[in-house]
């Protein structure tokens, strides 16, 4: 069974390697695609925070565009 961090890495950094997009996907750095989630809680302790149709997501950003922002 995979740990929560291993599952998150599979969806981000390892996924980027698989599709040969390292440095563009699965990271936060200049030149990368601006996809970002801000989660209410610690997903390393509770992966269910990704469920419930975004209930626990404060910010959703894709390609630098905000789709949801509950932080303001």
SVG drawing of the C-alpha trace seen along z (x, -y; Angstrom):
<svg xmlns="http://www.w3.org/2000/svg" viewBox="-19 -39 32 41">
<polyline fill="none" stroke="black" stroke-width="0.4" points="0.0,0.0 1.3,-3.4 1.7,-6.2 -0.2,-9.5 3.1,-11.3 3.8,-8.5 0.3,-8.8 0.7,-12.6 4.2,-12.2 2.7,-9.7 0.2,-12.3 2.7,-15.1 6.5,-14.6 6.4,-11.0 3.5,-11.8 5.6,-14.6 8.5,-12.1 6.2,-9.6 4.9,-12.2 8.4,-13.7 7.4,-17.1 9.7,-17.4 10.3,-21.0 6.9,-22.0 4.5,-19.7 4.6,-18.5 6.7,-21.4 6.5,-25.0 9.2,-27.0 9.6,-29.7 8.6,-28.5 6.4,-25.7 2.7,-25.5 0.8,-27.3 -1.4,-24.5 -1.9,-24.8 -4.2,-23.5 -4.5,-25.0 -6.1,-22.5 -7.9,-23.1 -6.0,-20.5 -3.1,-18.2 -3.4,-15.7 -0.4,-13.8 -2.7,-12.8 -6.0,-12.7 -6.2,-12.0 -10.0,-12.3 -9.4,-16.1 -9.2,-15.7 -12.7,-14.3 -16.2,-15.8 -16.2,-17.8 -13.6,-20.3 -15.1,-21.1 -11.7,-21.3 -10.0,-23.1 -9.5,-26.8 -7.7,-27.6 -7.7,-25.9 -5.4,-27.4 -4.8,-25.9 -2.4,-27.5 -2.1,-30.5 -5.9,-31.2 -7.8,-31.1 -10.9,-28.9 -11.6,-29.0 -10.3,-31.4 -11.7,-31.3 -8.7,-33.0 -9.7,-36.7"/>
</svg>
